[in-house]
Amino acid sequence: MPTLSLTSTNAAVSPGENIQFRCTTPKPRCNANAEFQLFRNGLSVSSQTHVSIVTFNHNVDVSHQASYSCQYSYQNNIKSPLSNTVKITV
């Protein structure tokens, strides 16, 4: 299961502020690229490809107040479970 964290320590942010989510795999697979997806209230809002860690940057407004999670998959399309949830208050 991946781990989702905020790079800032404060989950309460102001409109216009930039936040960064970091999604990390528990153990990367022999340098194989994984597709990471960031979810907001269960809907995919961003994706990136990397080996073990990705950072999603978002400039927030009130509509970004939600619960976030992440997931990764490899080329064989096997998906990880969803990560822990991080709640953002704007």
VOPAGU-2260 file (C-alpha; in pm, 1 decimal, decimal comma):
REM VOPAGU-2260
SITE   aa  ch    i         X         Y         Z
SITE  MET   A    0       0,0       0,0       0,0
SITE  PRO   A    1     142,3     343,4     -88,6
SITE  THR   A    2     176,9     625,5     162,5
SITE  LEU   A    3      42,3     975,6      97,6
SITE  SER   A    4     178,3    1271,6     292,4
SITE  LEU   A    5     183,5    1649,6     275,1
SITE  THR   A    6     524,5    1812,4     248,4
SITE  SER   A    7     394,7    2093,3     470,8
SITE  THR   A    8     286,4    2010,1     823,0
SITE  ASN   A    9     -37,7    2206,8     805,6
SITE  ALA   A   10    -348,7    2050,7     647,3
SITE  ALA   A   11    -536,8    2382,9     675,1
SITE  VAL   A   12    -437,6    2604,7     381,1
SITE  SER   A   13    -545,2    2938,8     236,1
SITE  PRO   A   14    -682,3    2988,9    -117,5
SITE  GLY   A   15    -394,9    3052,9    -359,7
SITE  GLU   A   16    -146,4    2858,3    -148,5
SITE  ASN   A   17      63,4    2587,8    -314,6
SITE  ILE   A   18      55,9    2243,7    -152,1
SITE  GLN   A   19     256,6    1932,2    -230,3
SITE  PHE   A   20     143,0    1574,9    -182,2
SITE  ARG   A   21     405,4    1301,1    -179,3
SITE  CYS   A   22     305,7     946,5    -275,6
SITE  THR   A   23     558,0     673,1    -193,2
SITE  THR   A   24     563,4     300,0    -271,8
SITE  PRO   A   25     655,2      65,0      13,8
SITE  LYS   A   26     924,9    -106,4    -196,5
SITE  PRO   A   27     994,5     -17,9    -558,9
SITE  ARG   A   28    1013,1    -292,3    -817,8
SITE  CYS   A   29    1364,2    -322,6    -969,2
SITE  ASN   A   30    1364,3      27,2   -1119,5
SITE  ALA   A   31    1036,1     -36,5   -1302,4
SITE  ASN   A   32     833,9     278,3   -1361,4
SITE  ALA   A   33     497,0     295,2   -1191,9
SITE  GLU   A   34     206,8     523,3   -1278,7
SITE  PHE   A   35      97,9     715,1    -969,8
SITE  GLN   A   36    -247,5     869,2    -945,9
SITE  LEU   A   37    -372,9    1128,1    -699,1
SITE  PHE   A   38    -741,0    1105,7    -605,2
SITE  ARG   A   39    -964,4    1380,4    -463,6
SITE  ASN   A   40   -1278,8    1239,0    -299,5
SITE  GLY   A   41   -1227,5     916,8    -497,8
SITE  LEU   A   42   -1180,7    1078,1    -842,7
SITE  SER   A   43    -844,1    1082,0   -1021,4
SITE  VAL   A   44    -715,7    1440,4   -1052,7
SITE  SER   A   45    -351,3    1392,6   -1153,3
SITE  SER   A   46    -103,2    1125,0   -1261,1
SITE  GLN   A   47     274,5    1091,3   -1297,2
SITE  THR   A   48     519,9     813,8   -1380,5
SITE  HIS   A   49     822,0     738,8   -1162,4
SITE  VAL   A   50    1003,9     452,6    -990,0
SITE  SER   A   51     911,5     497,8    -623,6
SITE  ILE   A   52     812,4     852,4    -518,3
SITE  VAL   A   53     615,7    1130,8    -685,9
SITE  THR   A   54     524,1    1480,1    -573,8
SITE  PHE   A   55     197,2    1635,6    -686,7
SITE  ASN   A   56     185,6    2017,7    -673,7
SITE  HIS   A   57    -147,3    2197,4    -643,4
SITE  ASN   A   58    -237,4    2563,9    -616,3
SITE  VAL   A   59    -550,3    2540,7    -402,0
SITE  ASP   A   60    -883,0    2716,5    -395,6
SITE  VAL   A   61   -1196,9    2640,1    -195,4
SITE  SER   A   62   -1296,8    2361,6    -437,9
SITE  HIS   A   63    -982,7    2166,9    -337,8
SITE  GLN   A   64   -1107,4    2111,2      17,9
SITE  ALA   A   65   -1140,3    1733,5      18,8
SITE  SER   A   66    -993,8    1398,8     114,8
SITE  TYR   A   67    -696,6    1287,1     -97,2
SITE  SER   A   68    -539,1     946,8    -154,6
SITE  CYS   A   69    -301,2     792,7    -407,2
SITE  GLN   A   70    -246,9     464,6    -587,4
SITE  TYR   A   71      15,0     322,1    -821,5
SITE  SER   A   72      17,0      60,9   -1096,0
SITE  TYR   A   73     283,0    -106,2   -1307,7
SITE  GLN   A   74     272,2    -181,0   -1681,0
SITE  ASN   A   75      85,4    -505,3   -1617,8
SITE  ASN   A   76    -198,5    -282,4   -1490,3
SITE  ILE   A   77    -207,9    -440,8   -1146,2
SITE  LYS   A   78    -309,0    -159,8    -910,6
SITE  SER   A   79    -202,9    -112,6    -552,3
SITE  PRO   A   80    -459,5     -59,2    -279,6
SITE  LEU   A   81    -542,3     306,0    -214,0
SITE  SER   A   82    -311,5     487,3      26,1
SITE  ASN   A   83    -404,8     644,4     354,1
SITE  THR   A   84    -628,4     952,4     327,3
SITE  VAL   A   85    -508,5    1310,4     378,3
SITE  LYS   A   86    -779,0    1570,9     438,5
SITE  ILE   A   87    -722,6    1930,3     326,7
SITE  THR   A   88    -916,3    2223,4     471,9
SITE  VAL   A   89    -921,0    2548,9     270,8
